[in-house]
């Protein structure tokens, strides 16, 4: 999640040469490619219920946005696991995020809702979509500036200031998927469509707000006994693939909604409960046994 390099070196390496690491940036390229495919499917989509009652292109666009979220989650995790973080990765990740999580969701909501809701005043529809995109780009630029500051001035807690743009985009895509599933053929003329413009503005505010969201960087993916984590992830993925038509439209918006709400309730819960949710008990002990990143 905006995480291809969270602890940057101003030169990219100790000897001043720019370092471009293959595996983390391959994940970021996958994120960007999914964003491009999502935009392509949005452009090609036919929203006439008679001509195209199943909305296959829009569904594909939503799935590509969600898949881009997965790639974005992986790139930073892979970079930290293999100890290959770089300023290039951070910048490349932000550029990919602008496309996949800024342009694609804004264009999506404008295509399926805003242009029809504001027929008499199309400029207002453009403005709502543009506000989301601008706030997302502002969020990424602020993050990069804070990450480039000297180590002593950086946020050492590992928290995000404002909701990360991949989570905002995931919320838009997953809720749209749920609404299509809920309304079926009547989605294009359903009253539920008014939820999306309001959500877009609300997410725009959250991205530039000062609300703290956890990055979950302290979850220990290199623990000495990761079997239970691996097994849980495999079971979850298997359930998604086996029951994706029924589970995906319901579970994904629930997950993103819980994350958004967590930012509001987080200051009100105890520190111990917060640690139980966001950290692994083995972090400190395991960190001592892991050699420093190259």
C-alpha positions as CSV (number, residue, x, y, z in Angstrom):
1,X,0.0,0.0,0.0
2,X,2.1,2.9,-1.2
3,X,4.8,0.8,0.2
4,X,7.5,0.0,-2.4
5,X,9.9,2.0,-0.3
6,X,8.9,3.3,3.1
7,X,12.4,4.0,4.4
8,X,14.1,5.7,1.5
9,X,17.7,6.6,0.9
10,X,18.1,9.9,-0.8
11,X,20.6,8.5,-3.4
12,X,19.0,5.1,-3.9
13,X,22.1,3.3,-2.5
14,X,25.2,3.9,-0.4
15,X,27.4,4.4,-3.5
16,X,25.1,7.0,-5.1
17,X,23.9,4.7,-7.9
18,X,20.2,4.3,-8.7
19,X,19.0,0.9,-7.7
20,X,16.0,-0.7,-9.5
21,X,15.0,-4.0,-8.0
22,X,13.2,-6.5,-10.2
23,X,10.7,-8.3,-8.0
24,X,9.1,-5.4,-6.1
25,X,8.9,-3.3,-9.2
26,X,7.4,-6.2,-11.1
27,X,4.5,-6.1,-8.6
28,X,4.2,-2.4,-9.1
29,X,4.1,-2.9,-12.9
30,X,1.3,-5.4,-12.3
31,X,-0.6,-2.7,-10.4
32,X,-0.2,-0.2,-13.2
33,X,-1.1,-2.8,-15.9
34,X,-4.3,-3.6,-14.0
35,X,-5.2,0.1,-13.7
36,X,-4.8,0.4,-17.5
37,X,-7.0,-2.6,-18.1
38,X,-9.6,-1.2,-15.8
39,X,-9.7,2.1,-17.6
40,X,-9.9,0.2,-21.0
41,X,-12.9,-1.9,-19.7
42,X,-14.7,1.3,-18.4
43,X,-14.3,2.9,-21.8
44,X,-15.6,-0.2,-23.6
45,X,-18.5,-0.9,-21.2
46,X,-22.1,-0.8,-22.6
47,X,-24.4,0.4,-19.8
48,X,-27.7,-0.1,-21.7
49,X,-29.6,-2.8,-19.7
50,X,-31.2,-4.1,-22.9
51,X,-28.1,-4.3,-25.0
52,X,-25.9,-5.6,-22.1
53,X,-27.9,-6.6,-19.1
54,X,-25.0,-8.3,-17.3
55,X,-22.5,-5.4,-17.4
56,X,-19.5,-7.7,-18.0
57,X,-17.1,-5.0,-18.9
58,X,-17.8,-2.9,-15.8
59,X,-17.5,-6.0,-13.6
60,X,-14.1,-6.7,-15.2
61,X,-13.0,-3.2,-14.6
62,X,-13.9,-3.5,-10.9
63,X,-12.0,-6.7,-10.6
64,X,-8.9,-5.2,-12.2
65,X,-9.0,-2.3,-9.7
66,X,-9.3,-4.9,-6.8
67,X,-6.4,-6.9,-8.4
68,X,-4.3,-3.7,-8.5
69,X,-4.9,-3.4,-4.8
70,X,-3.5,-6.9,-4.3
71,X,-0.4,-6.0,-6.4
72,X,0.1,-2.8,-4.4
73,X,-0.1,-4.7,-1.2
74,X,2.5,-7.2,-2.4
75,X,5.1,-4.8,-3.8
76,X,6.0,-3.2,-0.5
77,X,5.8,-6.5,1.4
78,X,8.1,-8.2,-1.2
79,X,10.5,-5.2,-1.0
80,X,10.8,-5.4,2.8
81,X,11.0,-9.2,2.9
82,X,13.9,-9.3,0.4
83,X,15.5,-6.1,1.8
84,X,15.3,-4.4,-1.6
85,X,13.7,-1.0,-1.0
86,X,14.7,2.1,-3.1
87,X,13.5,5.6,-3.8
88,X,12.8,4.5,-7.4
89,X,10.4,2.0,-6.1
90,X,8.6,4.6,-4.0
91,X,8.2,6.9,-7.0
92,X,7.2,4.2,-9.4
93,X,4.6,3.0,-6.9
94,X,3.1,6.4,-6.6
95,X,2.8,6.9,-10.3
96,X,1.1,3.5,-10.7
97,X,-1.3,4.4,-7.8
98,X,-2.4,7.6,-9.5
99,X,-3.5,5.6,-12.5
100,X,-5.0,2.5,-10.8
101,X,-6.5,4.2,-7.7
102,X,-7.0,7.8,-8.8
103,X,-7.9,7.9,-12.5
104,X,-9.6,4.5,-12.8
105,X,-12.1,4.9,-9.8
106,X,-12.8,8.6,-10.7
107,X,-13.5,7.7,-14.3
108,X,-15.6,4.7,-13.2
109,X,-18.0,6.7,-11.1
110,X,-18.3,9.4,-13.7
111,X,-19.0,6.9,-16.4
112,X,-21.7,4.9,-14.6
113,X,-23.3,7.6,-12.4
114,X,-22.2,11.2,-12.6
115,X,-22.8,11.8,-16.3
116,X,-26.4,10.6,-15.9
117,X,-27.1,12.3,-12.5
118,X,-25.9,15.7,-13.6
119,X,-27.3,15.7,-17.1
120,X,-28.2,19.4,-16.9
121,X,-25.0,20.4,-15.2
122,X,-22.2,18.0,-16.4
123,X,-19.5,20.3,-15.0
124,X,-20.6,19.3,-11.5
125,X,-20.0,15.6,-12.4
126,X,-16.6,16.3,-13.7
127,X,-15.8,18.4,-10.6
128,X,-16.7,15.6,-8.2
129,X,-14.6,13.1,-10.1
130,X,-11.7,15.5,-10.4
131,X,-11.8,16.3,-6.6
132,X,-11.3,12.7,-5.9
133,X,-8.4,12.4,-8.3
134,X,-6.7,15.6,-7.1
135,X,-7.1,14.6,-3.4
136,X,-5.6,11.2,-4.2
137,X,-2.6,12.8,-6.0
138,X,-2.2,15.2,-3.1
139,X,-2.2,12.3,-0.7
140,X,0.5,10.5,-2.6
141,X,2.7,13.6,-3.0
142,X,2.4,14.4,0.8
143,X,3.4,10.8,1.6
144,X,6.5,11.0,-0.7
145,X,7.5,14.3,0.8
146,X,7.2,12.9,4.3
147,X,9.1,9.8,3.4
148,X,11.9,11.8,1.9
149,X,12.5,13.8,5.0
150,X,15.5,13.1,7.2
151,X,15.1,10.0,9.4
152,X,14.7,12.1,12.6
153,X,11.7,14.0,11.1
154,X,9.9,10.9,9.7
155,X,6.8,9.3,11.3
156,X,8.4,6.4,13.2
157,X,5.0,4.9,14.2
158,X,4.4,3.4,10.8
159,X,1.0,5.0,10.6
160,X,-0.5,6.5,7.4
161,X,-1.8,10.1,7.6
162,X,-5.1,10.0,5.8
163,X,-6.6,6.9,4.3
164,X,-4.3,5.3,1.7
165,X,-5.5,5.8,-1.9
166,X,-5.5,2.0,-2.6
167,X,-8.0,1.5,0.2
168,X,-10.1,4.4,-1.1
169,X,-10.1,2.9,-4.6
170,X,-10.9,-0.6,-3.2
171,X,-13.9,0.9,-1.4
172,X,-15.2,2.4,-4.5
173,X,-14.7,-0.7,-6.6
174,X,-16.0,-3.1,-4.0
175,X,-19.1,-1.1,-3.2
176,X,-19.9,-0.7,-7.0
177,X,-19.5,-4.5,-7.3
178,X,-21.9,-4.9,-4.4
179,X,-24.5,-2.5,-5.9
180,X,-24.4,-4.3,-9.2
181,X,-24.9,-7.6,-7.4
182,X,-27.7,-6.1,-5.3
183,X,-29.6,-4.3,-8.0
184,X,-29.0,-6.7,-10.8
185,X,-30.4,-5.4,-14.1
186,X,-31.9,-2.3,-12.6
187,X,-28.5,-0.9,-11.3
188,X,-28.2,1.7,-14.0
189,X,-31.5,3.3,-13.0
190,X,-31.5,2.3,-9.3
191,X,-31.6,4.9,-6.5
192,X,-28.5,3.3,-5.0
193,X,-26.3,5.0,-7.6
194,X,-26.4,8.2,-5.6
195,X,-24.3,6.6,-2.9
196,X,-21.2,6.6,-5.1
197,X,-20.8,10.4,-5.7
198,X,-21.3,10.9,-1.9
199,X,-18.7,8.2,-1.2
200,X,-16.3,9.7,-3.6
201,X,-16.4,13.1,-1.8
202,X,-16.1,11.4,1.6
203,X,-13.1,9.4,0.5
204,X,-11.6,12.6,-0.9
205,X,-11.8,14.2,2.5
206,X,-10.4,11.1,4.2
207,X,-7.3,11.0,1.9
208,X,-6.2,14.5,2.8
209,X,-7.3,14.4,6.4
210,X,-5.1,14.0,9.5
211,X,-6.8,10.8,10.6
212,X,-4.2,8.1,11.3
213,X,-4.6,4.7,9.7
214,X,-2.4,1.7,10.5
215,X,0.0,0.4,7.8
216,X,0.2,-3.1,9.4
217,X,3.9,-3.0,8.7
218,X,4.5,-4.6,12.1
219,X,2.7,-7.8,11.1
220,X,5.6,-10.2,11.0
221,X,5.7,-12.1,7.6
222,X,9.1,-13.5,8.3
223,X,8.3,-15.2,11.6
224,X,10.0,-18.3,12.5
225,X,6.7,-20.3,12.4
226,X,4.7,-18.8,9.6
227,X,2.8,-22.0,8.8
228,X,-0.5,-20.9,10.4
229,X,-0.4,-17.6,8.5
230,X,0.3,-19.3,5.2
231,X,-2.4,-21.8,5.8
232,X,-4.9,-19.1,6.6
233,X,-4.1,-17.1,3.5
234,X,-4.4,-20.1,1.3
235,X,-7.7,-21.1,2.7
236,X,-9.0,-17.5,2.3
237,X,-7.8,-17.4,-1.3
238,X,-9.3,-20.9,-2.0
239,X,-12.7,-19.7,-0.7
240,X,-12.6,-16.6,-2.8
241,X,-11.9,-18.5,-6.0
242,X,-14.4,-21.2,-5.2
243,X,-17.3,-18.9,-4.2
244,X,-16.2,-15.6,-5.8
245,X,-19.6,-14.9,-7.5
246,X,-21.3,-14.9,-4.1
247,X,-18.5,-13.9,-1.6
248,X,-16.6,-11.2,-3.5
249,X,-19.5,-8.7,-3.8
250,X,-20.2,-9.0,-0.1
251,X,-16.9,-9.6,1.7
252,X,-14.7,-7.0,-0.1
253,X,-16.8,-3.9,0.7
254,X,-17.1,-5.2,4.3
255,X,-13.3,-5.4,4.6
256,X,-12.7,-2.0,3.1
257,X,-15.5,-0.5,5.3
258,X,-14.0,-1.9,8.4
259,X,-10.6,-0.4,7.6
260,X,-12.1,3.0,7.0
261,X,-14.1,2.9,10.2
262,X,-11.1,1.6,12.2
263,X,-9.3,5.0,11.6
264,X,-12.2,6.7,13.5
265,X,-12.4,4.3,16.4
266,X,-8.7,3.6,16.7
267,X,-7.9,6.6,19.1
268,X,-10.7,5.4,21.4
269,X,-9.5,1.8,22.0
270,X,-6.8,0.8,24.4
271,X,-3.1,0.6,23.4
272,X,-3.1,-3.1,24.2
273,X,-6.0,-3.8,21.9
274,X,-4.4,-1.7,19.2
275,X,-1.2,-3.8,19.5
276,X,-3.1,-7.0,19.3
277,X,-4.7,-5.9,16.0
278,X,-1.8,-4.3,14.3
279,X,1.3,-6.1,15.6
280,X,2.8,-9.5,16.0
281,X,4.2,-10.5,19.4
282,X,7.3,-12.0,17.7
283,X,8.2,-8.7,15.9
284,X,10.8,-7.4,18.3
285,X,12.4,-10.8,18.9
286,X,12.3,-11.7,15.2
287,X,13.7,-8.3,14.1
288,X,16.8,-9.0,16.1
289,X,17.5,-12.2,14.3
290,X,17.0,-10.8,10.8
291,X,20.1,-9.2,9.3
292,X,19.8,-5.6,8.1
293,X,18.5,-5.0,4.6
294,X,21.0,-4.7,1.8
